[in-house]
Amino acid sequence: MIVTTTPTIQGMNIVEYKQIVFGEVINGVDFVKDFAAGLTNFFGGRSNSYEGELIDAREQAMNEMIQRAKAIGANAIVGVDIDYEVLGQGNNMLMVTASGTAVVCE
């Protein structure tokens, strides 16, 4: 499966536009990771615990989007966009949405 942010794929022809496909993930951050990130915020530096959550959520959203495209017979996704939001009362939940247009290429 080819997945790209561009509207076309070099060297390939899009012969059918299927539909827009999405992958959505909402992950909560547990107390331990939140505490560790708080220490990083206090002392400075990168938050490996939050970065790990972000990477995991993005990969899950991308995989979900790819599976939905395959289910409708697409072999590529063009125009991919990934959005991030924080949710929850304490802003301790991360929502990642991946979207793009499922297409058939030759």
N, C-alpha and C positions, 0 to 999 in steps of 0.2 A: 504494500500500500504506500503510495507516494502521498506525503502530507506537506503542504507548502503554504506560506503566507501570501504568495503571489497569486494573481488571478489566472495565470496560465502556467503550463509546464513546457519548458524549452524542449523542442524536438518531438513533442507529442501533440496530437489533436484531441480536443475534447469533443466527443461525439454525442454525449448525452449528459444533461444536467438533471440529477435525481431530485435532490431537495437539500435544504439546510439541515445539518446534523449537529447535535450538541452532546457534550459530556459535562455533567455537573457533579461536583463533589463538595460536601460540607464536612470539614474535619474539626473536631474540638481539640484544644490543646490541654493536656492533662496538667495537674497541679505541679508535678516535678519539673516538666519542661517550662511551665510558666514561671516557676520560682527561679530556675536557672537563667531564663531570659531576663528576669528582673535583676539578677546579680550582674549580668552582662551590661544591662542598661545603666546600672549604678557605677560600675568600674570602667565601662567602655569596651569596645571591641565588637566582634561579630557574634551573633547569636546562632550557634550551631544547632541548637534545639529547634528554633523557629525555622531556620533554613531547611532543616531536614523535613519538617512538616510541610513546608511550601513545595519542596521538590516532590515529595510523595503525593500531595494533592494534585499537582500539575500533571504528573505521570498518570495518575488514576483518571483524571478528566480526559486527557488525550486518548488513553486506551479505550475508555467508554465511547468517545466520539468515533474512533476507528471501528470498533465493533458494530456500532449502529450503521456506519457507512457500508461495511461488509454485508450486513444483514439485508440491505436493500439493493445489493448487486453492484456497488461502486468499487472502483479499483484505485481511486485517488480522492483526495480532499484538497480543494483550493480555497484561497482567501481565509486561511485560518486566523482566528483572533483568540487570545486568551485574556480573560478578565479576572481580577482578584478583588475580593471584598472581605472586610471583617464584619462579623455579625455577633449577636449575643449581647446579653446585658452588660457583661464586662469586656466586650470586644475580644472574647477568647475563642471564637470560632472563625475558621477561615473558609471562605467559599471560593472555589475556582471553577470557572466556566470556560470550556473550549468550544468554539463553534467554527463551522466552515461549510462550504458547499460540496456535497458528495457528487462526484462525476464519474463518467466512464471515459477512459482515454484509450486511444490506439497508438 
